[in-house]
Amino acid sequence: MSILLTENAANQVRKFREENQVGDETFLRIGVAGGGCSGFNYTLAFDDTFDEAKDSSYEQHGVKVVVDKKSALYLDGTTVDWYHSLEKQGFTFENPNAVKTCGCGSSFSA
């Protein structure tokens, strides 16, 4: 398993899915895309397209997670969590492969 989705993060995914009436046939796709101040941006989206040759799939805390195999190279060992404070809230990524991250935590270089 390349990515760990914490129980807290899974709860937020389920909450969002319920509040926005996202169907059970969709899954959470986690990946990386070029861009951001450090080179790569983390991506989170609901998706219903799965390619067995290009994607890996697993379930954590009742949430089906899909990662494309190219992103998995950069995300191996990453923990996705949910952060909540008075100032901000959102998903966080603890990526052991990141050599450098930006101040906002949404981009990295490997």
N, C-alpha and C positions, 0 to 999 in steps of 0.2 A: 504494500500500500504506500503510495507516494505522498499522500496528503492525509493529515489528521484533522477532521472536523470535530471541534469540541462539542460537548453536549449543549453548552450555552449557545454556540453558533447554530447548531441544528435546531434548537428551540426557536431562534429568530427566523430561520428559513421557513419552518413550519408556520409560524405566526404570519409572516409575509404572504405565504402561499394561501392561507385561509382568508386573510383580510382582502386579498386581491383576486380571490377566486381562481387561482392558478390550479389547473387540473392535476390529478394524481399521475397522469401519463407523462408529465414533464419531470425533468431531473435538474439538479444544480450542476451547471458546467463551470468548472474552475480552470483558468488558464492564464497565459501571459500573452501580451501583445507588445510590439515595438512602440516606443514612445516614452513620454514622461521625462522628467529632468535627469533621471539616472540611466535610461536606456530601455527598460521594460516596465510595463504597467501590469498590475494584477487585474484579472477580469473575473467577474461573477455574473452569471446570467441563467435564466431558466431556458431550457432547450428541450426539444423532443426529437432531434435528429441524432442518431447514433450510428457510427461507422465502425464495425468490429475490427477492421484493419487499422484504423487510425486512433481509436479511442479505447480507454480502459474504464471500467465501471465497477463500482463497489458501493456498499451501503454502510452508513455510519449513523447511529442514533436515530434510525428510521428515515434517514434522508438518502436518496439515491444520488451519488456523486459521479460525475463523468469528467475525465481529464484526457485531453488529446495527448498522444505520446510525445510530441515535440515539447509541449509545455511541461510534461512530467519530468523531463531532463532538468529543467530549471527549478521545479517545485518539490523534488524528492526530499522528504523529511520535513516539509512545511506544515506548520500548525495554523489553522484558520480558527480564529476565536471571535467573540463579540465583545466589544468594549463599550461601556456606558458610564458617563460621568455628567456632571452639570454642564461642562463646556462642550462636550461632543459625544457622539455615539457612532458606532459603525463596526464593520468587520476589520479585523487586524490580521496580518500575516507575519508569522515568525518563520523566516526562511533561512536555514543554515547555509544555503548556497549563495546568499547575497553578500557580495564583497563591499558594496556601498548602497546606501538607501537615501532617499530624499527626506527632507524634514517632515513632510506630511505622511510618509509611510506608504504611499500608494505606488511608488516606483522604486526600482532597484537595478543594479548591474551585477552580473555574475562573472 
